Amino acid sequence: MRLAEGQTAVVTGAASGIGLAMARRFAAEGLNVVLADVEEAALHKAAEEVREEGARVHARVTDVSERDSVRALADAAYDAFGGVHVLCNNAGVGSGAEGRMWEHEVNDWKWAFAVNVWGVFHGIQTFVPRMIASGEAGHVVNTSSSDGGIAPLPTASVYAVTKAAVVTMTESLYAHLKAEHARVGASVLFPGPHMLRTGLWESHRNRPERYAKERPRRTPYRSLDQWEAAMRAAGREIEFTPVEDVAETVVAGVRADRFWLLPPSEHSDRQIRARSQSMLDRAEPAYLENFILD
């Protein structure tokens, strides 16, 4: 897909982190950008920053877990700029679940699925028919994660399950678009290859009452800074990928109509090979052993 001035990109989860970096990167290509996020104050601050960089910006408070909210986002985007050419279904949350899977609260699963899975589906169902009908070139980018998208991190199993679902949803979307001979492409994004400084660690700040936890956490939430400090204290230095690098991967991938937006990584490649070999051998998932805790 050729990115050009006058086109429009819609990015959810755009108030910070990867989403904001993508919005800025598309704006640098001359695209109009529509920023969507559930956090109103942070959203308008981010929109003003991108606007000050010379972009045409529209900001819309959006709860991607609610279909009507995403429909309103689409209407606002088309009203503001007349069309949508790139859709980045990027909004995501961690669940805050603790303990073994059978100990998790139902609301931990409901909330994570509402945003990470239903949010992506709402974006697809709301925008894609209009993108196809325009007859113009377009692209959909759905954000997954190596946690679940490649192999699950059992200590974050709820998140992993939702991100595995995003991969399968995007594969299916790709096949459906091809079957329709649509001029709209699809990609699944694996941000990385290292850790990222994003708001995912503080997802609980935006947790809606309808998905409230039913009992107090056994341990307090940890910020990314606290987690990094604990790793350093344990003798482990953590490497981070700048969110701007992720945005560059997205723009390059859209241009190349690349499905797998998966940065080169020896660690990821080992996981992919180990998981695939386990399936081919009909063997136990030994690739999880390093993550299984007593």
C-alpha positions as CSV (number, residue, x, y, z in Angstrom):
1,M,0.0,0.0,0.0
2,R,1.3,3.5,-0.9
3,L,0.9,5.9,2.0
4,A,0.1,9.4,0.9
5,E,-0.9,12.8,2.1
6,G,-4.7,13.1,2.5
7,Q,-5.2,9.5,3.6
8,T,-6.4,8.8,7.1
9,A,-5.2,6.5,9.9
10,V,-7.3,5.5,12.9
11,V,-5.5,4.2,16.0
12,T,-7.1,2.9,19.1
13,G,-5.2,3.0,22.4
14,A,-3.6,6.1,21.0
15,A,-3.2,8.2,24.2
16,S,0.3,6.7,24.9
17,G,2.8,4.1,24.2
18,I,2.7,2.1,20.9
19,G,-0.6,3.7,19.8
20,L,0.7,7.3,20.2
21,A,3.9,6.3,18.4
22,M,2.0,4.9,15.5
23,A,-0.2,8.0,15.2
24,R,2.9,10.2,15.2
25,R,4.5,8.0,12.5
26,F,1.5,8.1,10.2
27,A,1.2,11.8,10.7
28,A,4.9,12.2,9.7
29,E,3.8,10.5,6.4
30,G,1.3,13.2,5.9
31,L,-1.8,11.2,6.9
32,N,-4.7,12.6,8.9
33,V,-4.8,10.8,12.2
34,V,-7.8,9.8,14.4
35,L,-6.7,9.1,17.9
36,A,-9.0,6.9,20.1
37,D,-8.6,6.0,23.7
38,V,-10.8,5.4,26.8
39,E,-8.7,7.8,28.9
40,E,-10.0,11.3,28.0
41,A,-7.4,13.6,29.6
42,A,-4.4,11.7,28.3
43,L,-6.1,11.4,24.8
44,H,-6.6,15.1,24.4
45,K,-3.1,15.8,25.6
46,A,-1.7,13.3,23.1
47,A,-3.8,14.8,20.3
48,E,-2.6,18.3,21.0
49,E,1.0,17.1,20.9
50,V,0.5,15.4,17.5
51,R,-1.4,18.5,16.3
52,E,1.5,20.7,17.3
53,E,3.7,18.6,15.0
54,G,1.7,19.8,12.1
55,A,-0.8,17.0,11.6
56,R,-4.5,17.1,11.0
57,V,-5.9,15.3,14.1
58,H,-9.2,14.2,15.4
59,A,-9.5,12.8,18.9
60,R,-12.4,10.6,20.1
61,V,-12.9,9.1,23.5
62,T,-13.7,5.4,22.7
63,D,-14.3,2.3,24.7
64,V,-13.5,-0.4,22.2
65,S,-15.3,-3.1,24.3
66,E,-18.6,-1.3,23.4
67,R,-19.7,-1.8,19.8
68,D,-21.7,1.5,19.8
69,S,-18.6,3.4,20.9
70,V,-16.6,2.0,18.0
71,R,-19.4,2.8,15.6
72,A,-19.4,6.4,16.9
73,L,-15.6,6.5,16.4
74,A,-16.0,5.4,12.7
75,D,-18.7,7.9,12.1
76,A,-16.5,10.7,13.6
77,A,-13.5,9.6,11.5
78,Y,-15.5,9.6,8.2
79,D,-17.2,12.9,9.1
80,A,-13.9,14.5,9.9
81,F,-11.8,13.3,7.0
82,G,-14.1,11.6,4.5
83,G,-12.5,8.1,4.6
84,V,-10.3,5.7,6.5
85,H,-7.3,4.0,4.9
86,V,-5.4,2.5,7.8
87,L,-7.0,1.0,10.9
88,C,-4.8,0.0,13.9
89,N,-6.7,-2.0,16.4
90,N,-4.2,-1.5,19.1
91,A,-6.0,-0.9,22.4
92,G,-5.3,-3.6,25.0
93,V,-5.2,-4.3,28.8
94,G,-3.7,-6.7,31.2
95,S,-6.2,-8.6,33.3
96,G,-4.7,-8.3,36.8
97,A,-5.3,-12.0,37.4
98,E,-3.4,-13.8,40.1
99,G,-2.6,-17.4,40.9
100,R,-3.5,-20.5,38.9
101,M,-6.0,-20.4,36.1
102,W,-8.7,-22.1,38.1
103,E,-8.2,-19.4,40.8
104,H,-8.8,-16.4,38.5
105,E,-11.8,-14.2,38.8
106,V,-14.3,-14.4,36.0
107,N,-14.2,-10.6,35.6
108,D,-10.4,-10.8,34.9
109,W,-11.3,-12.9,31.8
110,K,-14.3,-10.9,30.9
111,W,-12.5,-7.6,30.9
112,A,-9.5,-8.8,29.0
113,F,-11.6,-10.4,26.3
114,A,-13.9,-7.4,26.1
115,V,-11.0,-5.1,25.2
116,N,-8.3,-7.3,23.6
117,V,-10.6,-9.6,21.5
118,W,-14.0,-7.9,21.2
119,G,-12.3,-4.6,20.7
120,V,-10.4,-5.9,17.7
121,F,-13.6,-7.5,16.3
122,H,-15.6,-4.3,16.8
123,G,-13.0,-2.4,14.8
124,I,-13.0,-4.9,12.0
125,Q,-16.8,-5.2,11.8
126,T,-17.3,-1.4,12.0
127,F,-14.5,-0.1,9.7
128,V,-13.7,-2.9,7.2
129,P,-17.0,-2.9,5.2
130,R,-16.7,0.9,4.6
131,M,-13.0,0.6,3.7
132,I,-13.8,-2.1,1.1
133,A,-16.8,-0.2,-0.2
134,S,-14.6,2.8,-0.9
135,G,-12.6,0.9,-3.5
136,E,-9.4,2.5,-2.2
137,A,-6.3,0.8,-0.9
138,G,-6.4,0.2,2.8
139,H,-4.8,-1.8,5.6
140,V,-5.8,-3.2,9.0
141,V,-3.1,-3.8,11.7
142,N,-4.1,-5.8,14.8
143,T,-1.8,-5.7,17.8
144,S,-1.0,-9.1,19.3
145,S,2.0,-10.1,21.5
146,S,4.7,-12.7,21.6
147,D,3.0,-13.7,24.9
148,G,0.2,-15.8,23.4
149,G,0.7,-14.8,19.8
150,I,3.8,-17.1,19.6
151,A,3.7,-19.0,22.9
152,P,2.0,-18.2,26.2
153,L,3.7,-16.9,29.3
154,P,1.8,-19.0,31.9
155,T,2.1,-16.3,34.6
156,A,0.1,-14.0,32.3
157,S,-2.3,-16.6,30.8
158,V,-5.4,-14.5,30.5
159,Y,-3.5,-11.9,28.4
160,A,-1.8,-14.7,26.4
161,V,-5.1,-16.3,25.5
162,T,-6.5,-13.0,24.2
163,K,-3.4,-12.3,22.1
164,A,-3.5,-15.8,20.6
165,A,-7.1,-15.0,19.6
166,V,-5.9,-11.8,17.8
167,V,-3.5,-13.8,15.7
168,T,-6.2,-16.3,14.6
169,M,-8.7,-13.4,14.0
170,T,-6.2,-11.6,11.8
171,E,-5.4,-14.8,9.8
172,S,-9.1,-15.3,9.2
173,L,-9.5,-11.6,8.2
174,Y,-6.6,-11.9,5.8
175,A,-8.3,-14.9,4.1
176,H,-11.7,-13.2,3.9
177,L,-10.2,-10.1,2.4
178,K,-8.4,-12.2,-0.2
179,A,-11.6,-14.1,-1.0
180,E,-13.4,-10.8,-1.6
181,H,-10.5,-9.6,-3.8
182,A,-10.5,-6.5,-1.6
183,R,-7.9,-3.7,-1.9
184,V,-7.6,-3.9,1.9
185,G,-4.7,-5.8,3.5
186,A,-4.2,-7.2,7.0
187,S,-1.3,-7.5,9.4
188,V,-0.7,-8.9,12.9
189,L,1.7,-6.9,15.0
190,F,4.1,-8.4,17.6
191,P,5.6,-5.3,19.4
192,G,9.2,-5.8,20.3
193,P,11.5,-7.6,20.1
194,H,12.2,-6.5,23.7
195,M,10.2,-5.2,26.5
196,L,8.3,-1.9,25.9
197,R,7.5,1.0,28.1
198,T,3.8,1.3,27.7
199,G,0.7,1.9,29.9
200,L,-0.2,-1.8,29.9
201,W,1.3,-2.2,33.3
202,E,-1.2,0.3,34.7
203,S,-4.2,-1.0,32.9
204,H,-6.1,-1.3,36.1
205,R,-6.5,2.5,36.3
206,N,-9.1,2.3,33.6
207,R,-10.9,-0.9,34.7
208,P,-14.7,-0.3,34.5
209,E,-16.9,-1.0,37.4
210,R,-18.8,-3.7,35.4
211,Y,-15.6,-5.7,35.4
212,A,-14.5,-4.8,38.9
213,K,-12.5,-7.4,40.9
214,E,-14.5,-9.3,43.3
215,R,-11.9,-9.6,46.0
216,P,-8.7,-7.7,47.0
217,R,-5.5,-8.6,45.3
218,R,-3.1,-10.8,47.3
219,T,-0.2,-8.6,46.1
220,P,-0.3,-4.9,45.1
221,Y,0.0,-4.0,41.4
222,R,3.5,-3.2,40.4
223,S,4.5,-0.5,38.0
224,L,7.0,-1.1,35.2
225,D,9.6,0.9,37.1
226,Q,9.1,-1.3,40.2
227,W,9.3,-4.4,38.2
228,E,12.5,-3.2,36.4
229,A,14.0,-2.3,39.8
230,A,13.2,-5.8,41.1
231,M,14.8,-7.4,38.0
232,R,17.9,-5.3,38.5
233,A,18.1,-6.3,42.2
234,A,18.0,-9.9,41.0
235,G,20.9,-9.2,38.7
236,R,18.9,-9.0,35.5
237,E,19.2,-6.0,33.2
238,I,16.1,-5.6,31.0
239,E,16.4,-4.4,27.4
240,F,13.7,-2.2,26.0
241,T,12.5,-1.5,22.4
242,P,11.6,2.1,21.8
243,V,7.9,2.4,20.8
244,E,9.1,4.5,17.8
245,D,10.8,1.4,16.5
246,V,7.5,-0.5,16.7
247,A,5.8,2.3,14.8
248,E,8.5,2.1,12.1
249,T,7.8,-1.6,11.8
250,V,4.1,-0.9,11.2
251,V,4.6,1.7,8.6
252,A,7.2,-0.4,6.7
253,G,4.8,-3.4,7.0
254,V,1.8,-1.6,5.7
255,R,3.8,-0.3,2.7
256,A,5.1,-3.9,1.9
257,D,1.7,-5.5,2.6
258,R,3.4,-7.8,5.1
259,F,1.2,-10.0,7.2
260,W,3.6,-10.9,10.0
261,L,4.9,-7.7,11.6
262,L,7.4,-9.7,13.7
263,P,10.8,-8.0,14.3
264,P,13.8,-10.3,14.0
265,S,14.6,-12.0,17.3
266,E,16.6,-15.1,18.1
267,H,14.4,-15.6,21.2
268,S,11.1,-15.5,19.2
269,D,12.5,-17.7,16.4
270,R,13.5,-20.3,19.0
271,Q,10.0,-20.2,20.5
272,I,8.4,-20.6,17.1
273,R,10.6,-23.5,16.1
274,A,10.2,-25.2,19.5
275,R,6.4,-24.9,19.5
276,S,6.1,-26.0,15.9
277,Q,8.3,-29.0,16.5
278,S,6.4,-30.0,19.6
279,M,3.2,-30.0,17.5
280,L,4.8,-31.9,14.6
281,D,6.2,-34.5,17.1
282,R,2.9,-34.7,19.0
283,A,5.1,-34.1,22.1
284,E,4.6,-32.3,25.4
285,P,5.1,-28.5,25.3
286,A,8.6,-28.5,26.6
287,Y,9.1,-25.0,25.4
288,L,7.1,-23.9,28.4
289,E,9.3,-25.4,31.0
290,N,11.4,-22.3,31.6
291,F,8.2,-20.5,32.6
292,I,6.5,-23.1,34.7
293,L,6.7,-22.1,38.4
294,D,6.6,-24.5,41.4
